[in-house]
Amino acid sequence: MADYNELPVTDPDNISFAAAATTINAQFTANTDDELLIDYTNRKIGLKVQGTLFSDGITLKAVYSKLKDAWKDNATLIRFPFPMVPITDEQFQLVNGWNFDQTETSGESQTTVDLIRSGGWQVLNTATPAAIVEEWVGIISLGDLPSGTQVYYDQTNDETSAAGITNFKLTRKVNQAVRTYLDTNGDGSADFNYRSYFKMFVREWQRTYSSSDFTAIGVSTSTYQAYRFPLTNIADLKVPHAEAIVSDTGISATASSDGTSHTYTVAAGHGIAVGEKISLTDFGTAAFNVTNLSVTAISSTTVVVTPVTPATNGASDTGGTLKMPVFSTMTITYSRDSGDGRVLIEDIKGDWVSGTVYAIGDVVKSGSDGEWYIVIDPTTAGDTTDPSTDVTNYAAYAFDREISSGAGTFFAFNVVVDADTGTALFDQGGANTVEIYEFTQYKLRQGSDIDTSSPGDVIGKTANQLLTFVGDTLVTGRGVYIDSFESTDINSITFTDYANVAQAYDFVAFLTINFGDNLVAEDNGDTVYKVFFKTSDDGNFGDATAELVETNTTGVFMTGSVDGQSSVSLSYNYDGNIQRGSGTGGTDVTITAVAIGLGKAQYVKSEAVIARSKTNSVSLIAALERNYQA
């Protein structure tokens, strides 16, 4: 498909015309010279890409002007009523039974109407008074777009169907007419009327997404003229992986082995990084099929892993498929009511008000327990029983979330991106913010249903943007929540609730405990490490009431077994932890970490500070145990 290069014909003297009593179809077949073809018997006007008319088309004003030249110079045409009435340079009417041909194609399969630039028009019939039978608007994009960019549009505003999604004829920037009104009989009962809704999209992989619509340019009801829409996209640095990897279809790979490591040759631009986990299947040599292994080395066309069972040195194979398993565990779910209708933002009403008549699918916040409930059986007179206890009219709303965990404050959403379907914990998934964002961007390029709920039916290509990055912070769209993200990214996400208010979890600091060789070498189960507050209202370290530090997960404390690990990473609710006493949340805390083994590691303790940081650390280097007797 060709780009639109913004070089339409603007001077009518640069094209020629031919007029005949034969159809445009016949003239398209016979005429190899003239760009403007006129069928005065059937009163049709055609444009053919040939001569000086290229796929960039011609402005509507130039078509009008050339028709004037034709009527002036042609002895036959002057006998017919003139086809067009000018309103402005970019607004015309076709009158007296004339219309543009909409059948014959040339130049990137464009019909005559597809070749008209920078204008809109209305088609009137010959009734008295004349009735409107068609209206066309000129759609022009503003802003730069790279070569090959496919812009598309939707006029139906129906999220359940891809039928209304249409690509513009040329790629890159847009300047094309789109029909917004059709009344074939001119009786006022329209075949369709899209005057009030039009939305155009650009969603190219590894570039930022953009859209624009009538509302964005201040149009409530369109008329037959040209409209200009801002539309740009730039390189998206938050989408590093090839789309085939994110789609979970995978990319093809060949394999070779040196007896220790496997080297897989793949296409350049795969975007995989050292440390990321990949799986490879479909090799005939079983040892080349690996599951969820970390990449140890990388280049533009090779990926290296150290498999558990290496293939023989010098072995090779072809036909493999490389995937990243993290992308296969994500889903997008849109909230539904008991009648299978979408729960929209406007359906979330806020605080429940006694006596208010709510409709099925309305969502309200209980004044009793602070959680959200959805109406399943509305009462005509208004309900007077709090939703938390009214099981007849209300059910618990599955799309509310507690932020921060344990704080007892719940917020309502209507879309949930589950970043790891293998865990029910909100911050214990395997996907980081970039991977989650890539997944949703991929889904928003699909002309099919992306909603895992039943009956579903949310078409990706016209669905609202779900996530964006502001710097390194992932920001959700209004009403969108992310479940099961990687714990270290808990403070890299801003959630936008139904009321368009930004919500974020309390800051979670991380403490890395580094273990010395003797602790690491200790037999599994023979070590224990514990982290205490140095000082606390309930007791200081060294006292019988010394208090263990709670992790970011309520009821889970910083303690465990080394079990051969060189280090462990532990989370801490920096903003919300008040174990030390009232008012201690949001302040640095001094901790005492201890560890003890049996046959190989002596007792060791060390102090450190947990600050508002993800890189706090403490080292426990135990002396070699020489005297323990089992």
Secondary structure as GFF3:
##gff-version 3
##sequence-region A 1 630
A	DSSP	beta_strand	3	4	.	.	.	ID=ss1
A	DSSP	three_ten_helix	12	14	.	.	.	ID=ss2
A	DSSP	beta_strand	17	20	.	.	.	ID=ss3
A	DSSP	alpha_helix	24	30	.	.	.	ID=ss4
A	DSSP	beta_strand	36	39	.	.	.	ID=ss5
A	DSSP	beta_strand	44	47	.	.	.	ID=ss6
A	DSSP	beta_strand	58	59	.	.	.	ID=ss7
A	DSSP	alpha_helix	60	73	.	.	.	ID=ss8
A	DSSP	three_ten_helix	77	79	.	.	.	ID=ss9
A	DSSP	beta_strand	84	88	.	.	.	ID=ss10
A	DSSP	beta_strand	91	94	.	.	.	ID=ss11
A	DSSP	beta_strand	99	100	.	.	.	ID=ss12
A	DSSP	three_ten_helix	113	115	.	.	.	ID=ss13
A	DSSP	beta_strand	116	117	.	.	.	ID=ss14
A	DSSP	beta_strand	120	124	.	.	.	ID=ss15
A	DSSP	beta_strand	132	142	.	.	.	ID=ss16
A	DSSP	beta_strand	151	154	.	.	.	ID=ss17
A	DSSP	beta_strand	165	167	.	.	.	ID=ss18
A	DSSP	beta_strand	171	172	.	.	.	ID=ss19
A	DSSP	beta_strand	175	182	.	.	.	ID=ss20
A	DSSP	beta_strand	192	193	.	.	.	ID=ss21
A	DSSP	beta_strand	199	202	.	.	.	ID=ss22
A	DSSP	beta_strand	210	213	.	.	.	ID=ss23
A	DSSP	three_ten_helix	215	217	.	.	.	ID=ss24
A	DSSP	beta_strand	226	230	.	.	.	ID=ss25
A	DSSP	alpha_helix	243	246	.	.	.	ID=ss26
A	DSSP	beta_strand	251	257	.	.	.	ID=ss27
A	DSSP	beta_strand	262	265	.	.	.	ID=ss28
A	DSSP	beta_strand	277	281	.	.	.	ID=ss29
A	DSSP	three_ten_helix	286	288	.	.	.	ID=ss30
A	DSSP	beta_strand	290	298	.	.	.	ID=ss31
A	DSSP	beta_strand	302	305	.	.	.	ID=ss32
A	DSSP	beta_strand	316	323	.	.	.	ID=ss33
A	DSSP	three_ten_helix	325	329	.	.	.	ID=ss34
A	DSSP	beta_strand	331	334	.	.	.	ID=ss35
A	DSSP	three_ten_helix	345	347	.	.	.	ID=ss36
A	DSSP	beta_strand	348	351	.	.	.	ID=ss37
A	DSSP	beta_strand	363	365	.	.	.	ID=ss38
A	DSSP	beta_strand	372	375	.	.	.	ID=ss39
A	DSSP	beta_strand	394	396	.	.	.	ID=ss40
A	DSSP	beta_strand	400	402	.	.	.	ID=ss41
A	DSSP	beta_strand	410	412	.	.	.	ID=ss42
A	DSSP	beta_strand	415	418	.	.	.	ID=ss43
A	DSSP	alpha_helix	433	443	.	.	.	ID=ss44
A	DSSP	three_ten_helix	460	462	.	.	.	ID=ss45
A	DSSP	beta_strand	467	470	.	.	.	ID=ss46
A	DSSP	beta_strand	473	476	.	.	.	ID=ss47
A	DSSP	beta_strand	480	483	.	.	.	ID=ss48
A	DSSP	three_ten_helix	487	492	.	.	.	ID=ss49
A	DSSP	beta_strand	493	496	.	.	.	ID=ss50
A	DSSP	beta_strand	502	503	.	.	.	ID=ss51
A	DSSP	beta_strand	508	515	.	.	.	ID=ss52
A	DSSP	alpha_helix	517	521	.	.	.	ID=ss53
A	DSSP	beta_strand	528	533	.	.	.	ID=ss54
A	DSSP	beta_strand	559	560	.	.	.	ID=ss55
A	DSSP	beta_strand	567	573	.	.	.	ID=ss56
A	DSSP	beta_strand	589	596	.	.	.	ID=ss57
A	DSSP	beta_strand	604	610	.	.	.	ID=ss58
A	DSSP	beta_strand	616	620	.	.	.	ID=ss59
###
